[in-house]
Amino acid sequence: MNKITQKELKVSAIENGTVIDHIPSDKVFQVIRILGLDKMLNQITFGMNLESKKLGKKGIIKVSNTYFEKDEIRKISIAAPHATLIIIKNFEVIEKKKIDLPDEFEGIVKCFNPKCITNHQKVMQHFKVMDKENLVLQCHYCEKFTKKENIEFL
């Protein structure tokens, strides 16, 4: 009888594409939605509640043949500010970088204030990040604060 002392789960590697690692498990589906991955035809692999020394539990998303633009990376940073972006080419890691939450951004989230001009006219939403740890945003126009639990992506 063969004793197995350790089990290992292996997910197939991608030849070319992007891996988004260290996503909080409860944010995986949010990242999928805000990037429009649910409508993409490319191969997408994701995992949730995976063991992580850094987070306890983490999520991961692998997207074949896709490299994200700056605006898409900013969207990821709002949902998963401590995620890691890994660029793969020919099965090799070409670049690995921590996603940073910008100090300011435009056109990604809706202002929480129903009376804000951005909710009534064609004005680009613009926010300043006031607290990166707890994710508190301040609208450039109405100056109201939006907390992470009230963030609504456009």
N, CA, C and O of each residue as an XYZ file, in Angstrom:
616
protein
N       0.840     -1.186      0.000
C       0.000      0.000      0.000
C       0.884      1.248      0.000
O       1.830      1.352      0.781
N       0.572      2.168     -0.863
C       1.345      3.388     -1.010
C       0.740      4.492     -0.155
O      -0.439      4.814     -0.304
N       1.530      5.074      0.735
C       1.036      6.160      1.588
C       1.297      7.494      0.911
O       2.409      7.776      0.465
N       0.261      8.302      0.843
C       0.408      9.648      0.287
C       0.486     10.618      1.458
O      -0.458     10.749      2.237
N       1.634     11.299      1.571
C       1.817     12.215      2.692
C       1.435     13.645      2.367
O       1.169     14.448      3.261
N       1.410     13.958      1.074
C       1.061     15.324      0.692
C       0.312     15.294     -0.632
O       0.709     14.597     -1.566
N      -0.762     16.047     -0.702
C      -1.507     16.187     -1.953
C      -1.161     17.528     -2.555
O      -0.970     18.512     -1.841
N      -1.083     17.562     -3.874
C      -0.777     18.803     -4.565
C      -1.776     18.997     -5.689
O      -2.003     18.095     -6.495
N      -2.367     20.168     -5.736
C      -3.301     20.506     -6.804
C      -2.526     21.262     -7.866
O      -1.889     22.272     -7.567
N      -2.573     20.789     -9.092
C      -1.863     21.457    -10.174
C      -2.867     21.997    -11.173
O      -3.763     21.285    -11.626
N      -2.702     23.264    -11.507
C      -3.524     23.908    -12.522
C      -2.615     24.110    -13.717
O      -1.477     24.553    -13.565
N      -3.103     23.793    -14.892
C      -2.251     23.877    -16.069
C      -1.705     25.284    -16.272
O      -2.386     26.285    -16.046
N      -0.457     25.319    -16.706
C       0.199     26.594    -16.977
C      -0.382     27.198    -18.245
O      -0.922     26.485    -19.092
N      -0.270     28.514    -18.372
C      -0.700     29.158    -19.609
C       0.549     29.515    -20.411
O       1.586     29.876    -19.854
N       0.422     29.406    -21.728
C       1.558     29.694    -22.600
C       1.809     31.200    -22.672
O       2.940     31.659    -22.519
N       0.748     31.952    -22.904
C       0.826     33.408    -22.985
C      -0.389     33.992    -22.288
O      -1.497     33.473    -22.421
N      -0.185     35.061    -21.554
C      -1.319     35.704    -20.892
C      -0.937     36.325    -19.572
O       0.231     36.619    -19.315
N      -1.937     36.518    -18.745
C      -1.764     37.220    -17.473
C      -2.336     36.394    -16.333
O      -3.396     35.780    -16.458
N      -1.619     36.392    -15.225
C      -2.094     35.776    -13.988
C      -2.278     36.904    -12.970
O      -1.376     37.714    -12.754
N      -3.440     36.942    -12.359
C      -3.698     37.898    -11.278
C      -3.727     37.062    -10.010
O      -4.636     36.256     -9.812
N      -2.741     37.251     -9.159
C      -2.571     36.435     -7.958
C      -2.783     37.291     -6.711
O      -2.763     38.520     -6.781
N      -2.981     36.646     -5.599
C      -3.169     37.290     -4.295
C      -4.404     38.191     -4.256
O      -4.378     39.277     -3.677
N      -5.481     37.723     -4.879
C      -6.767     38.419     -4.819
C      -7.477     37.935     -3.556
O      -7.504     36.730     -3.309
N      -8.049     38.823     -2.749
C      -8.853     38.320     -1.634
C      -9.953     37.405     -2.193
O     -10.606     37.751     -3.177
N     -10.153     36.259     -1.575
C     -11.090     35.257     -2.102
C     -12.476     35.813     -2.379
O     -13.112     35.433     -3.361
N     -12.951     36.712     -1.521
C     -14.297     37.253     -1.708
C     -14.371     38.295     -2.819
O     -15.451     38.814     -3.099
N     -13.234     38.616     -3.463
C     -13.210     39.613     -4.541
C     -12.979     39.001     -5.922
O     -12.966     39.729     -6.915
N     -12.796     37.676     -6.009
C     -12.501     37.036     -7.295
C     -13.593     37.297     -8.320
O     -13.295     37.702     -9.444
N     -14.846     37.075     -7.958
C     -15.937     37.284     -8.913
C     -16.099     38.763     -9.264
O     -16.496     39.092    -10.382
N     -15.797     39.650     -8.328
C     -15.867     41.079     -8.612
C     -14.808     41.454     -9.658
O     -15.097     42.217    -10.579
N     -13.598     40.928     -9.526
C     -12.544     41.191    -10.514
C     -12.953     40.630    -11.876
O     -12.743     41.277    -12.901
N     -13.531     39.442    -11.891
C     -14.000     38.839    -13.145
C     -15.033     39.744    -13.815
O     -14.974     39.962    -15.025
N     -15.977     40.270    -13.033
C     -17.026     41.137    -13.583
C     -16.478     42.467    -14.093
O     -16.790     42.881    -15.210
N     -15.656     43.142    -13.272
C     -15.202     44.485    -13.667
C     -14.261     44.449    -14.871
O     -14.143     45.441    -15.591
N     -13.592     43.317    -15.095
C     -12.731     43.186    -16.270
C     -13.478     42.625    -17.481
O     -12.926     42.541    -18.578
N     -14.732     42.244    -17.272
C     -15.524     41.683    -18.364
C     -15.073     40.291    -18.772
O     -15.325     39.863    -19.899
N     -14.411     39.582    -17.875
C     -13.909     38.247    -18.194
C     -15.040     37.245    -18.406
O     -14.859     36.236    -19.087
N     -16.201     37.521    -17.825
C     -17.347     36.628    -17.990
C     -17.896     36.649    -19.418
O     -18.695     35.790    -19.791
N     -17.470     37.623    -20.207
C     -17.912     37.718    -21.606
C     -16.784     37.355    -22.586
O     -16.992     37.330    -23.799
N     -15.610     37.079    -22.054
C     -14.441     36.798    -22.878
C     -14.447     35.352    -23.357
O     -14.904     34.458    -22.645
N     -13.943     35.130    -24.556
C     -13.904     33.787    -25.131
C     -12.572     33.068    -24.871
O     -12.463     31.866    -25.114
N     -11.568     33.790    -24.382
C     -10.270     33.180    -24.074
C     -10.411     32.200    -22.910
O     -11.367     32.267    -22.138
N      -9.448     31.296    -22.798
C      -9.445     30.359    -21.673
C      -9.160     31.136    -20.387
O      -8.200     31.901    -20.305
N     -10.008     30.924    -19.397
C      -9.852     31.584    -18.101
C      -9.947     30.515    -17.021
O     -10.873     29.704    -17.008
N      -8.978     30.531    -16.122
C      -8.983     29.614    -14.985
C      -8.973     30.464    -13.728
O      -8.215     31.430    -13.639
N      -9.802     30.119    -12.759
C      -9.758     30.863    -11.505
C      -9.885     29.896    -10.331
O     -10.440     28.804    -10.453
N      -9.365     30.325     -9.216
C      -9.461     29.550     -7.983
C      -9.758     30.478     -6.833
O      -9.370     31.646     -6.832
N     -10.453     29.938     -5.854
C     -10.817     30.718     -4.662
C     -10.494     29.904     -3.418
O     -10.432     28.675     -3.462
N     -10.291     30.601     -2.317
C     -10.033     29.974     -1.029
C      -8.815     29.057     -1.068
O      -8.792     28.009     -0.423
N      -7.800     29.464     -1.835
C      -6.547     28.730     -1.897
C      -5.667     29.154     -0.729
O      -5.732     30.302     -0.288
N      -4.860     28.253     -0.234
C      -3.977     28.566      0.895
C      -2.992     29.669      0.507
O      -2.430     29.658     -0.588
N      -2.793     30.616      1.416
C      -1.858     31.711      1.194
C      -1.214     32.099      2.512
O      -1.908     32.361      3.495
N       0.106     32.137      2.535
C       0.813     32.575      3.743
C       0.551     34.050      4.002
O       0.480     34.483      5.152
N       0.407     34.817      2.928
C       0.224     36.262      3.011
C      -1.201     36.650      3.439
O      -1.375     37.527      4.285
N      -2.221     35.998      2.857
C      -3.612     36.393      3.090
C      -4.425     35.387      3.897
O      -5.560     35.681      4.270
N      -3.876     34.217      4.173
C      -4.655     33.146      4.782
C      -5.338     32.354      3.681
O      -5.019     31.187      3.455
N      -6.268     32.985      3.005
C      -6.945     32.431      1.826
C      -6.827     33.456      0.711
O      -6.874     34.662      0.953
N      -6.671     32.963     -0.521
C      -6.532     33.883     -1.646
C      -7.264     33.358     -2.857
O      -7.718     32.214     -2.895
N      -7.367     34.229     -3.848
C      -7.907     33.850     -5.148
C      -6.871     34.102     -6.215
O      -5.926     34.865     -6.016
N      -7.058     33.452     -7.354
C      -6.156     33.613     -8.490
C      -6.975     33.524     -9.773
O      -7.939     32.762     -9.852
N      -6.582     34.310    -10.782
C      -7.241     34.273    -12.088
C      -6.141     34.197    -13.140
O      -5.200     34.990    -13.124
N      -6.267     33.228    -14.062
C      -5.335     33.092    -15.183
C      -6.117     33.334    -16.465
O      -7.138     32.692    -16.710
N      -5.630     34.267    -17.284
C      -6.312     34.611    -18.524
C      -5.342     34.408    -19.684
O      -4.334     35.106    -19.790
N      -5.653     33.448    -20.551
C      -4.794     33.150    -21.692
C      -4.888     34.228    -22.757
O      -5.958     34.774    -23.026
N      -3.741     34.519    -23.354
C      -3.644     35.422    -24.511
C      -4.231     36.807    -24.267
O      -4.774     37.423    -25.185
N      -4.126     37.291    -23.053
C      -4.642     38.619    -22.716
C      -3.642     39.344    -21.829
O      -3.105     38.779    -20.876
N      -3.406     40.598    -22.159
C      -2.551     41.469    -21.341
C      -3.371     42.720    -21.057
O      -3.910     43.334    -21.977
N      -3.464     43.095    -19.801
C      -4.355     44.175    -19.396
C      -3.711     45.544    -19.568
O      -2.510     45.723    -19.365
N      -4.552     46.508    -19.950
C      -4.135     47.893    -20.122
C      -4.132     48.603    -18.760
O      -4.640     48.076    -17.771
N      -3.557     49.792    -18.731
C      -3.421     50.573    -17.503
C      -4.763     50.794    -16.789
O      -4.847     50.660    -15.568
N      -5.816     51.133    -17.557
C      -7.129     51.376    -16.950
C      -7.699     50.108    -16.319
O      -8.341     50.165    -15.270
N      -7.465     48.971    -16.958
C      -7.961     47.699    -16.413
C      -7.203     47.340    -15.135
O      -7.788     46.807    -14.192
N      -5.914     47.631    -15.105
C      -5.106     47.360    -13.908
C      -5.573     48.246    -12.760
O      -5.583     47.815    -11.606
N      -5.958     49.474    -13.068
C      -6.498     50.365    -12.020
C      -7.786     49.801    -11.437
O      -8.015     49.892    -10.231
N      -8.630     49.218    -12.289
C      -9.862     48.586    -11.799
C      -9.528     47.441    -10.853
O     -10.158     47.283     -9.807
N      -8.548     46.656    -11.224
C      -8.127     45.545    -10.355
C      -7.647     46.095     -9.017
O      -7.952     45.530     -7.967
N      -6.896     47.198     -9.050
C      -6.314     47.753     -7.819
C      -7.385     48.222     -6.838
O      -7.159     48.207     -5.628
N      -8.531     48.631     -7.336
C      -9.604     49.075     -6.439
C     -10.274     47.875     -5.787
O     -10.606     47.920     -4.602
N     -10.478     46.803     -6.547
C     -11.106     45.600     -5.991
C     -10.119     44.774     -5.170
O     -10.492     44.182     -4.157
N      -8.864     44.733     -5.606
C      -7.842     43.893     -4.951
C      -6.527     44.668     -4.883
O      -5.610     44.396     -5.657
N      -6.426     45.637     -3.958
C      -5.271     46.536     -3.933
C      -3.929     45.877     -3.640
O      -2.893     46.514     -3.836
N      -3.904     44.639     -3.183
C      -2.635     43.979     -2.874
C      -2.352     42.817     -3.811
O      -1.511     41.968     -3.516
N      -3.048     42.777     -4.937
C      -2.865     41.688     -5.897
C      -1.516     41.811     -6.607
O      -0.869     42.858     -6.586
N      -1.118     40.708     -7.234
C       0.109     40.661     -8.015
C      -0.264     40.331     -9.451
O      -1.082     39.444     -9.697
N       0.332     41.040    -10.394
C       0.096     40.813    -11.809
C       1.336     40.121    -12.382
O       2.459     40.598    -12.221
N       1.111     38.990    -13.052
C       2.213     38.205    -13.603
C       1.976     38.062    -15.106
O       0.935     37.565    -15.535
N       2.949     38.500    -15.895
C       2.877     38.426    -17.351
C       3.640     37.176    -17.797
O       4.797     36.977    -17.428
N       2.969     36.334    -18.602
C       3.543     35.074    -19.074
C       3.688     35.125    -20.595
O       2.754     35.497    -21.305
N       4.874     34.744    -21.088
C       5.112     34.600    -22.530
C       5.937     33.339    -22.740
O       6.982     33.154    -22.118
N       5.450     32.476    -23.628
C       6.109     31.195    -23.908
C       6.358     30.398    -22.624
O       7.437     29.840    -22.430
N       5.353     30.353    -21.756
C       5.368     29.618    -20.485
C       6.362     30.182    -19.461
O       6.580     29.564    -18.419
N       6.954     31.319    -19.733
C       7.932     31.928    -18.829
C       7.353     33.207    -18.211
O       6.614     33.946    -18.861
N       7.701     33.449    -16.953
C       7.316     34.696    -16.288
C       8.217     35.801    -16.831
O       9.431     35.783    -16.628
N       7.614     36.757    -17.519
C       8.343     37.883    -18.103
C       8.390     39.057    -17.126
O       9.392     39.765    -17.021
N       7.282     39.240    -16.420
C       7.192     40.366    -15.485
C       6.261     39.999    -14.344
O       5.233     39.350    -14.537
N       6.642     40.424    -13.168
C       5.814     40.198    -11.981
C       5.826     41.500    -11.194
O       6.882     41.991    -10.795
N       4.633     42.055    -10.975
C       4.590     43.316    -10.250
C       3.379     43.381     -9.337
O       2.312     42.842     -9.632
N       3.582     44.053     -8.234
C       2.504     44.275     -7.284
C       1.631     45.396     -7.835
O       2.131     46.411     -8.320
N       0.344     45.199     -7.754
C      -0.588     46.226     -8.209
C      -0.691     47.283     -7.119
O      -0.913     46.964     -5.951
N      -0.530     48.529     -7.503
C      -0.625     49.629     -6.542
C      -1.895     50.420     -6.782
O      -2.271     50.684     -7.924
N      -2.535     50.785     -5.720
C      -3.713     51.642     -5.787
C      -3.232     53.062     -6.084
O      -2.415     53.597     -5.336
N      -3.722     53.683     -7.160
C      -3.262     55.043     -7.492
C      -3.792     56.064     -6.481
O      -4.740     55.788     -5.746
N      -3.176     57.229     -6.454
C      -3.627     58.303     -5.564
C      -4.923     58.930     -6.076
O      -5.737     59.416     -5.291
N      -5.108     58.915     -7.396
C      -6.310     59.448     -8.039
C      -6.639     58.594     -9.248
O      -5.758     57.947     -9.813
N      -7.896     58.588     -9.646
C      -8.297     57.883    -10.858
C      -9.606     58.453    -11.382
O     -10.343     59.139    -10.675
N      -9.871     58.141    -12.662
C     -11.075     58.642    -13.329
C     -11.848     57.501    -13.974
O     -11.274     56.508    -14.420
N     -13.174     57.672    -14.011
C     -14.030     56.832    -14.826
C     -14.099     55.360    -14.477
O     -14.356     54.542    -15.362
N     -13.884     54.995    -13.252
C     -13.902     53.572    -12.882
C     -15.075     53.245    -11.971
O     -15.724     52.211    -12.128
N     -15.343     54.136    -11.016
C     -16.435     53.899    -10.070
C     -17.415     55.069    -10.084
O     -17.102     56.171    -10.534
N     -18.593     54.791     -9.581
C     -19.678     55.766     -9.510
C     -19.603     56.475     -8.155
O     -19.249     55.867     -7.145
N     -19.938     57.758     -8.148
C     -19.988     58.501     -6.887
C     -21.175     58.006     -6.057
O     -22.267     57.784     -6.580
N     -20.941     57.843     -4.783
C     -21.960     57.355     -3.849
C     -23.075     58.382     -3.625
O     -24.195     58.014     -3.272
N     -22.775     59.652     -3.824
C     -23.729     60.736     -3.599
C     -24.733     60.811     -4.761
O     -24.334     61.132     -5.880
N     -26.016     60.527     -4.528
C     -27.004     60.559     -5.617
C     -27.172     61.949     -6.229
O     -27.647     62.061     -7.359
N     -26.794     63.010     -5.510
C     -26.942     64.370     -6.021
C     -25.705     64.864     -6.774
O     -25.714     65.976     -7.302
N     -24.657     64.068     -6.831
C     -23.413     64.470     -7.499
C     -23.665     64.698     -8.988
O     -24.431     63.970     -9.618
N     -23.012     65.713     -9.536
C     -23.164     66.058    -10.951
C     -22.802     64.879    -11.861
O     -23.358     64.743    -12.951
N     -21.872     64.028    -11.416
C     -21.440     62.896    -12.245
C     -22.535     61.852    -12.415
O     -22.466     61.014    -13.314
N     -23.543     61.902    -11.552
C     -24.670     60.972    -11.651
C     -25.834     61.535    -12.466
O     -26.837     60.852    -12.667
N     -25.701     62.802    -12.944
C     -26.797     63.443    -13.675
C     -26.385     64.021    -15.026
O     -27.229     64.238    -15.895
N     -25.105     64.266    -15.198
C     -24.621     64.831    -16.455
C     -23.436     64.016    -16.956
O     -22.857     63.219    -16.219
N     -23.087     64.228    -18.215
C     -21.958     63.495    -18.797
C     -20.648     64.133    -18.352
O     -19.985     64.837    -19.114
N     -20.294     63.868    -17.100
C     -19.059     64.371    -16.506
C     -18.272     63.154    -16.035
O     -18.816     62.280    -15.360
N     -16.996     63.100    -16.390
C     -16.146     61.978    -16.013
C     -15.943     61.946    -14.498
O     -15.546     62.944    -13.897
N     -16.216     60.807    -13.894
C     -16.008     60.632    -12.464
C     -14.513     60.757    -12.162
O     -13.671     60.240    -12.897
N     -14.206     61.443    -11.080
C     -12.809     61.653    -10.691
C     -12.730     61.535     -9.169
O     -13.446     62.226     -8.445
N     -11.859     60.659     -8.699
C     -11.740     60.421     -7.261
C     -10.300     60.536     -6.793
O      -9.355     60.238     -7.525
N     -10.166     60.973     -5.567
C      -8.893     60.977     -4.866
C      -8.988     59.872     -3.810
O      -9.999     59.755     -3.117
N      -7.937     59.069     -3.692
C      -7.919     58.007     -2.683
C      -7.442     58.636     -1.379
O      -6.293     59.063     -1.268
N      -8.335     58.688     -0.398
C      -8.032     59.331      0.880
C      -7.406     58.375      1.888
O      -6.581     58.777      2.709
N      -7.805     57.105      1.819
C      -7.301     56.092      2.743
C      -7.098     54.799      1.951
O      -8.063     54.118      1.604
N      -5.844     54.469      1.670
C      -5.545     53.287      0.860
C      -5.771     51.989      1.631
O      -6.127     50.974      1.034
N      -5.573     52.008      2.922
C      -5.734     50.790      3.729
C      -7.195     50.371      3.824
O      -7.514     49.194      3.655
N      -8.085     51.324      4.091
C      -9.517     51.031      4.235
C     -10.316     51.363      2.979
O     -11.534     51.184      2.955
N      -9.653     51.835      1.954
C     -10.238     52.221      0.668
C     -11.397     53.211      0.836
O     -12.572     52.855      0.742
N     -11.020     54.443      1.083
C     -11.977     55.544      1.167
C     -11.642     56.517      0.038
O     -10.503     56.967     -0.087
N     -12.637     56.834     -0.774
C     -12.463     57.693     -1.932
C     -13.199     59.007     -1.719
O     -14.241     59.042     -1.065
N     -12.658     60.086     -2.272
C     -13.350     61.370     -2.208
C     -13.594     61.859     -3.634
O     -12.678     61.917     -4.454
N     -14.837     62.203     -3.906
C     -15.232     62.706     -5.221
C     -14.643     64.102     -5.433
O     -14.704     64.957     -4.549
N     -14.083     64.310     -6.598
C     -13.494     65.600     -6.958
C     -14.556     66.701     -7.047
O     -14.268     67.864     -6.764
N     -15.769     66.342     -7.436
C     -16.815     67.334     -7.690
C     -17.641     67.676     -6.454
O     -17.746     68.848     -6.091
N     -18.218     66.689     -5.813
C     -19.088     66.965     -4.665
C     -18.353     66.835     -3.328
O     -18.882     67.218     -2.284
N     -17.138     66.297     -3.366
C     -16.270     66.127     -2.202
C     -16.804     65.140     -1.163
O     -16.294     65.081     -0.044
N     -17.826     64.368     -1.526
C     -18.360     63.340     -0.617
C     -17.429     62.129     -0.630
O     -16.714     61.880     -1.600
N     -17.459     61.387      0.473
C     -16.612     60.205      0.618
C     -17.387     58.937      0.262
O     -18.568     58.799      0.582
N     -16.708     58.035     -0.394
C     -17.270     56.727     -0.702
C     -16.377     55.688     -0.051
O     -15.175     55.637     -0.311
N     -16.973     54.857      0.801
C     -16.221     53.790      1.471
C     -16.273     52.528      0.620
O     -17.138     52.393     -0.245
N     -15.348     51.608      0.864
C     -15.219     50.426      0.017
C     -16.503     49.597     -0.058
O     -16.774     48.985     -1.091
N     -17.282     49.565      0.996
C     -18.517     48.774      0.973
C     -19.590     49.395      0.066
O     -20.567     48.736     -0.289
N     -19.397     50.678     -0.306
C     -20.369     51.366     -1.175
C     -19.865     51.581     -2.593
O     -20.533     52.234     -3.394
N     -18.704     51.044     -2.912
C     -18.143     51.257     -4.255
C     -18.972     50.494     -5.284
O     -19.268     49.310     -5.124
N     -19.333     51.209     -6.339
C     -20.065     50.615     -7.457
C     -19.282     50.915     -8.730
O     -19.069     52.077     -9.075
N     -18.861     49.874     -9.417
C     -18.089     50.046    -10.641
C     -18.989     50.427    -11.804
O     -20.139     49.993    -11.875
N     -18.468     51.236    -12.713
C     -19.222     51.665    -13.885
C     -19.306     50.546    -14.895
O     -19.907     50.715    -15.956
